[in-house]
C-alpha cells in the first residue's frame, strides 16, 4: 500500500479484514467547536455538552486504540484545527503507528498544515460542495469568502503534502448543489484530489440523531428524484471513465435509496446491522466511546481509561453497541458504510487494495498554486454557465454595508 500506510498499519488492516473483530477505523470528534455553521451539520450542537479531552488523555486514547488494533483514526470535529494542540494530537496517534486522517472545513493556515505534517499526518479531507463561491459560502452558514479560503488551503496541501498522499474533497449532495457535483469531480481530478460523496442526512424532533440536520429544505422533493438519478448516473460514468471518484458501486446505489427514504442495503451482509463496534466506532470530545456520529453508548466508556482494551472486547460492550445499531434507520456517512462494503463485498475490497497500492499512478497531487486552482475552477464553471446563478446577493450587500 505504498507510503500511504506503514508496515504496522498494513498488518492491523489485514487482521481486521480477516477476523472482523478488531476495528479498522475510529472517528474521533476532538472538539465540538467550529468556525463555520454548515447547514447540513448538527454535530457542533449535539457534542457541545461534553468537554474536550486533554492532550494527556489523548495520548492514553492513542495507546489504547493501538492495543485493540486500530489502523486508522479520523480526527474531526467540529473543526479539528481550532484546537491549538492538533499537531500534538496527530503525533500521539502517529507514534502509536496509527494512520492519521484529518477532516477539515478548509480554513486551516499553511503553518497549521506544516505542523501536522511534521507530526505525522499525510492524509486529509476538505469539505467542498460546489465550485460556485457564493453557493459554497451559503452552504457554510453564510460565511463570505470561505470558498476562496478553502481553495487556498487545498493549494497548501498540494504544496506541502507528499505527492502520493491521499487528499479528498468531502462533497455533500443536497438540493442546493447536486447538479454542480460533476464539476467538483472534474476540478478534483485536475488537481490530483478525489471526491467522496455524502447525501445530506435529515431528521426530525421525533427522532433526534446527533449528526443529522433538522432543516427540511435539505431533503430532496420527489420531483427532483429523476434529476438526482441522472446526476448519480453521471458520477458513476465519470468514475468508470477515469475521473477521481472514490465511492463504490454499492455505496452509490444506496445513495438513491437514502434520498428516497428507503432502507439502505450495505448492512444486509451483516444481518441488517452495521459493523460497530467490531470494525469501527466513534469517540466524542471528552474521550468516551460512541457507536457512531449519530449514536452515543448508554454506558460511559472512557477510551482513555486503563481498562478500556479489556472492556472493549467484552460481550457487554458489543451487545450494547449492536442493540443501538440495530435500531438505526441506516446512514451513508461515507467511511463507516465504505469500510463494511470493502470488508464484505469482494469486488470493492479488491478495488480498494489496488487503489492504495504503491503503483497507483492516479494518486498524485498536482503542484498548483491557489491562483492556478481558481483559474481551473473558473474554466470549469464557464463550460456549464447555466448551473451557476448568483445566490448570495443579500449576504454580500449586508457585509459590504457593515
C-alpha positions in Angstrom: 0.0 0.0 0.0 3.0 2.3 -0.6 3.8 5.2 1.6 0.2 5.7 2.5 0.3 3.0 5.3 3.3 1.9 7.2 4.0 -1.8 7.9 2.1 -2.0 11.2 -0.9 -0.3 9.8 -0.9 -2.9 7.0 -0.7 -5.8 9.5 -3.6 -4.4 11.5 -5.7 -3.8 8.4 -5.1 -7.4 7.3 -6.1 -8.8 10.7 -9.2 -6.6 10.8 -10.4 -7.7 7.4 -9.7 -11.3 8.1 -11.2 -11.6 11.7 -13.7 -8.7 11.7 -13.2 -8.4 15.4 -10.6 -5.6 15.6 -11.6 -2.1 14.5 -10.1 -0.8 11.3 -11.2 2.8 11.8 -12.2 5.2 14.6 -13.7 8.6 14.1 -12.5 10.9 16.9 -14.5 14.1 17.3 -11.8 16.0 19.1 -13.9 19.2 19.5 -17.4 20.5 19.0 -16.1 24.0 18.3 -16.2 25.2 14.7 -15.6 28.4 12.8 -18.4 27.6 10.3 -22.0 26.6 10.8 -22.7 24.4 7.8 -26.4 23.9 7.1 -26.1 20.1 6.8 -24.2 19.6 10.1 -25.6 19.3 13.6 -22.6 17.8 15.4 -21.3 21.2 16.7 -24.5 21.4 18.7 -25.0 17.8 19.7 -21.5 17.4 21.1 -21.4 20.8 22.8 -22.5 19.3 26.1 -19.2 17.5 26.7 -15.7 18.8 27.5 -12.6 18.2 25.3 -10.1 15.6 26.3 -6.7 16.9 27.4 -3.6 16.1 25.5 -2.6 13.6 28.2 -5.9 11.9 27.8 -5.5 11.9 24.0 -2.1 10.1 24.5 -3.9 7.4 26.6 -6.6 7.1 24.0 -4.0 6.6 21.3 -2.2 3.9 23.3 -5.5 2.1 23.9 -6.5 2.2 20.3 -3.2 0.7 19.3 -3.7 -2.1 21.9 -7.1 -3.1 20.3 -5.6 -3.0 16.8 -7.0 0.2 15.3 -5.4 1.0 11.9 -6.8 4.5 11.1 -8.1 7.4 13.2 -10.0 10.2 11.7 -9.5 13.5 13.6 -12.6 15.6 13.0 -14.9 17.9 15.0 -16.4 20.5 14.8 -13.3 21.8 13.2 -10.2 20.0 14.4 -7.9 22.9 13.5 -9.5 25.1 16.2 -7.6 23.0 18.7 -4.1 24.6 19.1 -2.7 21.3 20.2 -3.7 19.5 17.0 -0.1 18.7 16.0 0.4 17.1 19.4 -2.8 15.1 18.9 -1.6 13.9 15.5 1.8 12.9 17.0 0.1 11.0 19.8 -1.5 8.6 17.2 1.3 8.5 14.6 3.8 7.5 17.4 1.5 4.5 18.0 1.7 3.6 14.3 -2.0 4.6 13.8 -2.6 6.2 10.4 -4.0 9.7 10.9 -6.6 11.3 8.7 -7.7 14.9 9.2 -11.1 16.2 8.2 -11.4 19.9 8.0 -13.6 22.7 6.6 -10.6 24.1 4.7 -9.9 27.2 6.8 -6.5 25.9 8.2 -3.4 28.1 7.8 -0.3 26.9 5.9 1.6 26.8 9.3 -1.2 24.6 10.8 -0.8 22.1 8.0 3.0 22.1 8.1 3.0 21.4 11.9 0.6 18.5 11.4 2.7 17.0 8.6 5.8 17.2 10.8 3.7 15.4 13.4 2.9 12.5 11.0 -0.2 13.4 9.0 -0.3 12.8 5.3 -4.0 12.2 4.7 -6.7 14.9 4.6 -10.3 15.5 3.6 -11.6 19.1 3.0 -15.2 20.0 2.6 -16.1 21.4 -0.8 -19.6 21.1 -2.2 -19.5 23.5 -5.1 -17.3 25.4 -7.5 -19.6 28.4 -7.0 -18.1 30.7 -4.3 -21.4 32.3 -3.2 -23.2 28.9 -3.2 -20.5 27.4 -1.0 -20.5 30.3 1.3 -24.2 29.9 2.0 -23.8 26.2 2.5 -21.1 27.0 5.0 -23.6 29.1 7.1 -23.4 32.5 5.2 -19.6 33.0 5.7 -18.3 35.2 2.9 -15.0 34.2 1.2 -15.0 30.8 2.8 -14.9 29.1 -0.6 -11.8 31.1 -1.7 -10.1 30.3 1.7 -10.8 26.5 1.2 -9.2 26.7 -2.3 -6.1 28.3 -0.9 -5.9 25.7 1.8 -6.2 23.0 -0.8 -3.3 24.6 -2.7 -1.2 24.5 0.6 -2.0 20.7 0.8 -0.7 20.2 -2.7 2.4 22.2 -1.9 3.3 20.6 1.4 2.0 17.0 1.5 3.9 14.2 -0.2 2.9 13.8 -3.8 1.4 10.3 -3.2 -0.6 11.5 -0.1 -4.4 10.8 -0.1 -6.5 14.0 -0.4 -10.2 14.0 -0.9 -13.0 16.6 -1.2 -15.9 15.7 1.0 -18.9 16.7 -1.0 -22.4 16.8 0.4 -25.2 16.0 -2.1 -28.1 18.3 -1.4 -30.8 20.2 -3.4 -28.8 23.4 -3.4 -25.7 21.9 -5.2 -26.4 18.4 -6.6 -26.3 19.5 -10.2 -22.8 21.1 -9.6 -21.3 17.9 -8.2 -19.9 16.6 -11.6 -17.9 19.9 -11.9 -16.5 19.3 -8.4 -15.3 15.9 -9.6 -13.7 17.5 -12.7 -11.9 20.0 -10.5 -10.7 17.4 -8.1 -9.3 15.2 -10.9 -7.4 18.0 -12.4 -5.6 18.8 -9.1 -5.0 15.2 -8.1 -7.7 15.0 -5.4 -10.5 12.6 -5.0 -14.2 13.1 -4.3 -16.2 11.3 -1.7 -20.0 12.0 -1.7 -22.3 12.1 1.2 -26.0 12.7 0.8 -27.5 15.3 3.1 -29.0 13.5 6.1 -32.1 14.9 7.8 -34.1 14.0 10.8 -36.9 15.5 13.0 -37.7 16.1 16.6 -39.3 12.7 17.0 -36.1 11.0 16.2 -33.1 13.2 17.2 -29.8 12.0 15.8 -26.6 13.7 16.6 -25.1 14.5 13.2 -28.3 15.0 11.1 -29.7 18.4 10.3 -33.3 19.3 11.2 -33.5 21.6 8.2 -36.3 20.1 5.9 -35.0 22.1 2.9 -32.1 19.7 2.6 -34.5 16.8 1.8 -34.9 16.1 -1.9 -38.6 16.6 -3.0 -39.9 13.7 -5.1 -40.0 15.8 -8.3 -36.2 16.0 -8.1 -35.6 12.2 -7.9 -35.2 11.8 -11.7 -32.6 14.6 -11.8 -30.7 13.2 -8.9 -30.7 9.8 -10.5 -29.3 11.4 -13.7 -26.5 13.1 -11.7 -25.6 9.8 -9.9 -25.6 8.0 -13.2 -23.2 10.7 -14.5 -21.0 10.3 -11.4 -20.8 6.6 -12.0 -19.9 7.1 -15.6 -17.3 9.6 -14.7 -15.6 7.2 -12.3 -15.6 4.4 -14.9 -14.1 6.8 -17.5 -11.2 7.7 -15.1 -12.3 10.6 -13.0 -11.3 10.6 -9.4 -14.5 9.3 -7.7 -13.8 7.3 -4.5 -17.2 5.9 -3.8 -18.0 2.2 -4.6 -21.0 0.9 -6.6 -22.9 -0.4 -3.6 -22.5 2.9 -1.9 -23.7 4.9 -4.9 -26.7 2.6 -5.3 -27.6 3.1 -1.7 -27.5 6.9 -2.1 -30.6 6.7 -4.3 -32.4 4.7 -1.6 -31.4 7.0 1.2 -32.5 10.1 -0.7 -35.9 8.5 -1.2 -36.2 7.5 2.4 -35.8 3.8 1.6 -33.8 1.2 3.5 -30.1 1.1 2.6 -28.7 -2.3 1.7 -25.0 -2.0 2.6 -25.7 -3.6 6.0 -27.5 -6.6 4.6 -24.4 -8.9 4.7 -24.3 -8.4 8.4 -27.9 -9.2 9.2 -29.0 -5.6 8.6 -26.8 -4.1 11.3 -23.6 -2.1 10.8 -20.2 -3.3 11.9 -19.9 -1.1 15.0 -18.0 -1.7 17.3 -16.1 -4.6 15.5 -14.8 -2.7 12.5 -15.3 0.9 13.6 -16.7 3.2 16.3 -16.6 6.9 17.3 -15.2 8.9 20.2 -16.9 12.1 21.4 -14.8 15.1 22.5 -14.4 14.0 26.2 -12.9 10.7 25.1 -16.0 8.5 25.6 -16.8 5.7 23.1 -19.8 6.1 20.9 -21.4 3.8 18.4 -21.0 6.4 15.6 -21.5 10.1 14.9 -25.3 9.7 15.4 -25.5 7.5 18.4 -23.8 7.5 21.8 -23.4 4.5 24.1 -25.7 4.3 27.0 -22.8 3.3 29.3 -20.0 5.8 29.8 -16.9 4.0 28.4 -13.8 6.1 28.5 -11.3 5.2 25.8 -8.6 6.8 27.9 -9.3 4.6 30.9 -6.6 1.9 31.7 -9.2 -0.9 31.4 -10.6 0.2 28.0 -8.9 -2.5 25.9 -10.3 -5.2 28.2 -13.7 -3.5 28.3 -13.8 -3.1 24.5 -13.6 -6.8 23.9 -16.3 -7.7 26.4 -19.7 -9.1 25.2 -21.4 -6.3 27.2 -19.8 -3.6 25.1 -20.5 -5.4 21.8 -24.1 -6.2 22.8 -24.9 -2.6 23.8 -23.4 -1.2 20.6 -25.2 -3.7 18.4 -28.5 -3.1 20.1 -28.3 0.6 19.4 -27.1 0.0 15.8 -30.0 -2.5 15.2 -32.5 0.3 15.8 -30.7 2.8 13.5 -32.5 3.6 10.2 -29.2 3.4 8.4 -26.8 6.0 7.1 -24.4 6.9 4.3 -21.9 8.8 6.2 -19.1 7.8 3.9 -16.4 6.0 5.9 -18.4 3.5 8.0 -20.5 2.2 5.1 -17.5 2.0 2.8 -15.5 0.0 5.4 -18.3 -2.5 5.7 -18.6 -2.6 1.9 -14.8 -3.1 1.5 -14.8 -5.8 4.1 -17.9 -7.8 3.0 -18.1 -7.2 -0.8 -15.3 -8.9 -2.8 -15.1 -6.5 -5.8 -14.9 -3.3 -3.7 -12.3 -5.0 -1.4 -10.1 -5.7 -4.4 -10.6 -2.2 -5.9 -9.6 -0.6 -2.6 -6.4 -2.8 -2.4 -5.5 -1.6 -5.9 -6.4 2.0 -5.1 -4.0 2.2 -2.2 -1.2 0.2 -3.9 2.2 1.6 -4.4 1.8 1.5 -8.2 -1.4 3.5 -8.4 -0.4 6.4 -10.8 -3.7 8.3 -10.2 -2.9 9.2 -6.6 -0.6 12.1 -7.3 -1.2 15.7 -6.0 -0.5 18.4 -8.6 1.8 21.2 -7.5 -0.6 24.1 -8.3 -0.9 27.5 -6.8 -4.1 28.8 -5.4 -4.4 31.2 -8.4 -4.0 28.3 -10.8 -6.7 26.3 -9.0 -9.0 29.3 -9.0 -8.4 29.6 -12.8 -9.2 25.8 -13.2 -12.5 26.3 -11.3 -13.4 29.4 -13.3 -12.8 27.5 -16.6 -14.9 24.5 -15.5 -17.8 26.9 -14.4 -17.6 28.6 -17.8 -18.2 25.2 -19.5 -21.7 25.0 -17.8 -22.8 28.6 -17.1 -26.4 27.6 -16.7 -25.5 25.8 -13.4 -24.1 28.9 -11.8 -26.6 31.6 -10.8 -25.9 34.2 -8.1 -27.4 33.1 -4.8 -25.7 35.3 -2.2 -26.5 38.8 -3.2 -28.2 39.8 0.0 -25.4 38.5 2.2 -22.7 40.3 0.1 -24.8 43.5 0.4 -25.1 43.2 4.1 -21.4 42.5 4.6 -20.5 45.4 2.4 -22.8 47.7 4.3 -21.1 46.9 7.5 
